Amino acid sequence: MTVTDTVEQLGIPKSNASRLLRAMRDAGLLETIGNTKRYRPGVLVIAAASSYRRSSSLVERASEAVARISAATGHTGYVSKLIGGEIAAVSDQPGTHALRVVSSIGRKLSSHGSGTGRALLALYSDAEVRAMFPEGITPPSELSPQTVDELLERLAEVRSTGVSFSSQESTRGVDALSVSVRDPETSEAVALCIVYPQALATDEERKSIETMLLNGAAEVAAALGDMTAKKR
């Protein structure tokens, strides 16, 4: 990002934004890109992200499962967590296809308006989900659930199949398949997700991705002590 990006995002004076970015660069949190005036995450931020992944067996194992599926399919994969009413990716695996979905680490999505979010919301009861959205929901797309009742219908389907599907809700031309897994000891939960250009996936490939995701989540759950986890 640039100083201008920082001003727009934080709503602070340009001089303050410039000092902030320089201070973060000097501390190792950011680094400049070549001789440009653009900044990217520095070694400390990358080290912190790596440390976080290592501190969570669930995230680490889920990331390994997504990496295998991404390598097998060529599509981009994510591991995401539910934070409040939003979804945030905590790790990603870039795809290898010439036409692929780019990484969106750091981008937050509404939990009710994304397949990944609904995969995690499905772990909660209908009453708990209603309590999360006491004032209703604001759909990010006409393809997303428009009301809490519609959201609950989608969640019932996710609980039935084990897979959450999203078609062009967050990004035009992009579909996603997600499954959730929870650590039985800590109750920490994450979603394993594969995103792909809608034009590239056949029904057969979609079913294959679903199977790989379900099997990957079952392997993660079993490794963490959930003996009820079964492969498809």
N, C-alpha and C positions, 0 to 999 in steps of 0.2 A: 504494500500500500504506500501511498505518497502522503505528504503533509496535507494536501488538498483533501484526500480521502478521509484523513483523520479529522479534519475540520468538519466535513460533512457528517461523519458518523457520530462524533462526540459533541458537536455544536459549541466548540471552544475557539478562541481567537487563534489566528494562524501562527502568531509568535509563540503562544503556549503549546500548540501542537508540535511546532518545530523543536522546541526545547524538550518536550516529552519524548519524542522519537529519538533525539540525540542521546538523552539520558538513558533510555532503554537500550540503545545501541552500545553505549559505553559500558553498561552493566552486563552485556552479553545476552540480553533478552531478544534483541533484534540485530540484524546485520544488513548492511547496504548491498545492493545487487550491482556488482561491478562499479563503474563510475557514474551510475545513474543516481537519481534522488529517490529511488524506490527502496522500500524496506521489506524484509521477510523475516520469519522466525529465526532466532539465533540459536546457538548451541545449548544454552540453558533451557530454553523452551522445549527443544527437541529432547534433551535429557530428561526433563520433567515428564514429558509425554511417555517416554520409554519406561521411566520409573513407575509411572502410574499403571502401565500395562503389566509390568512385572509384579506389581503389588496385588493384582487381581488375577487369580487363577482362571476365573470365568472369562474375563476379557482376553487374556492371553490364549486360552484354549479356543475360544470362539474365533479369535483372529487367525489362528492356525487353520481352523476348519474353513473359514472364508477364503483364505489364501489358496487352499487346495481346490476349492470349487471355482474360484476365479481363474486359476491356471488351467483347469479342465475345460472351462467354457469360453475363456477369453473375455469375459465380461467383468466390469468393475464390481467390487464387493465392499461392504461396510459392516462394521459392528457398531451398533448405536445403543444409547441409553436414554431412558425417560427422565427428564429433568423438569420438574413442575409439569406444565402442560405442553412442553416442547420435547422434540427429539434432537439429540446431538450425536454426531458420529465421533467415536473415540479411536477408531482405527480404520484404515482403508487399504484396499488392494487394487491398484489400477489395472484395467483390462488391457488386453494385448491386441484386440481387433483394430484394424485400420479405422473403422467407424465405431467409436466407443464413447461411453459416458465418462466425462472427466470427473476428477475427485472434487468433492464439496465439503471437505473437512472444515469445520467452523461454521458451516451454514446450519441454521436451526429451522426445523419444520414443525408445524403444529402436529400434535400427536393424533388428533382426530382426523386430520386431513392428509395423512400419509399412510401408506401400507405398513411401513416400519413401525410407526406409532401405534397403529391398530393391533399389530402383532403383540405389542407389550400391553396395551390396554386390555386385551382379551384375557390377560392373566388375572384381572380384577373382576369382581362380581358386578352385575348391572347396577346395584345400589351404590357401590363404590365409585363406579364411573359417573353416575348421575351427580354424586357429591363433588366430583372433580370439576364439573361444569354447571354450577348452580344457576348461572345466568344464561345458559344455552351456549351454542357454539357459533363461530363465524367461519363458514366454509371458505377455504382458499380457492376453490374451484367449483364449477358447476358439476364436476364429476365426483366431488367429495360428498360425504353425508351432509345433508342440509340441516338436519335437526338432531337432537340427542337420541330421539327414537330411531331415526335412520342409522345413526352410529351404532346403536345397540344391535340392530339387525345385522350390520356388517360384522360386529364382534361375535355374534352367535355363529355366523358362518366360519369365522376364523377358528373358533373353538371346535367346530365340527370337523374341519379339514386339517387343522394344524398349520395352515398356510394363509398368509395375508397377501392379497394381490392389489396392486395400484396401477392404474393406467392413465398416464398423462396428467396426473393431479398436480404434481410439483413442477414438472418440466414438459413442455410440449414434445411429443414424439418419444417419450421415455416411459417405459413400464418398469415395475419392480416387483419382486417376490421376496417375502420376509417370513422368518419363523423366529419364535422366541425360546429362550432357555433360561432357567432360573437355578441358582446355586441353592440346594436344599438346606445348607448349613447357615448361609448368611442372608438368604432371600434376595440377594443381588440378582438382577435380571438384565439381559441384553437381547438385542435382536440381531440375527444374522440376515443380511440382505444382499441380493444380487440385482443390479440395475442394468438395463440393456435397451438399445434402440428398438422401438416397437416393430420397425420394418424388418429387423433381422431375425426375430424369433418365430419359429413355427410352433404349432400346438405341441408337437412331439418334443421340441427342445424345452418348451416351458415345463412340460411334465417331468422331463429329465432334471431340470434345475430344481423343481419342487422336491423330487426324491433326494437329490444330493443335499439340499438344505435340511430336510427332515432327518436324514441319516447323520449329517454333521452335528445337528443339535442333539440328537440321541447319544452320539459318541461323547460329546462334551458333558451332557448330563450324567452319563454313566461314569465318566472319569471323576466326576465330583461326588459320586456316591448315590445318585438317584437310580436305584435298581429297577424302577418302573419304566425307564426310558427304553423304547424299542425302535429298531430300524424298520424302514418300510421294505 
